[in-house]
Amino acid sequence: MPRGDRKAIPNFPIPLPPLPLQQLFAHRIEQIEHQKAEVQKAITDLKTLLASRMQYWGE
């Protein structure tokens, strides 16, 4: 398997998306993380409610 020249690797250009596109991605990720936190809280609340009901029904 051919290997690259170690001296050439640091000079290899790495293309980046335009800044507005990077900002859009960051904004969308923040929205997704917020939604994820809301869903996680709902799951936790439902687990608490279920545990409460199970305890009530078990008595």
N, C-alpha and C positions, 0 to 999 in steps of 0.2 A: 504494500500500500504506500503510495507516495506521500511524503510529508512536506510541509511548507518550510520555508526558510525562517528560522526564529527571528532573524533580524528584520525581516520584511513584515512580520505579523503586526508589530506596533504601528507601522505606517499604513496598514490596510484601512481604507476608508470605511466607516460604518455609517450608512445612511440613516438619518433620523427623519421622522415625519415633521411637517411644518408645525411651528409652535401652536397655532390655533387648533390644529388637530390633536396635539398632545393635551392641550387644555380641555378639549371636548372629551377625550378619553378619561382624563382625571375627574371631570365633573360626573360623567356617567358612572365611574367606579364609586365615587362618593355616594351617589344616589343608590346604587346597588347595595353598598355596605349599610346604608341607613335602612333600607327595606329588609335586609338580612337581620339587622338588630331587632326590628319590629316583629318579624316572624319568630325569631328566637324568644322574645319576650312573651309572645302569644303562646308558644309551645310550653314555656315554663309555667305560665298562668294556668294553662289547661291541665298540665301535670299536677299542679297544686290542687286544682279543683277536683280532679279525678281521685287523688289521694284522700281528699276530704270526704268525697262521696263514698269511696270504698270503706273508709273508716266508719262512716255513718251507717252504711248498709251492713257492715260486719258486726255491729254491736247487737 
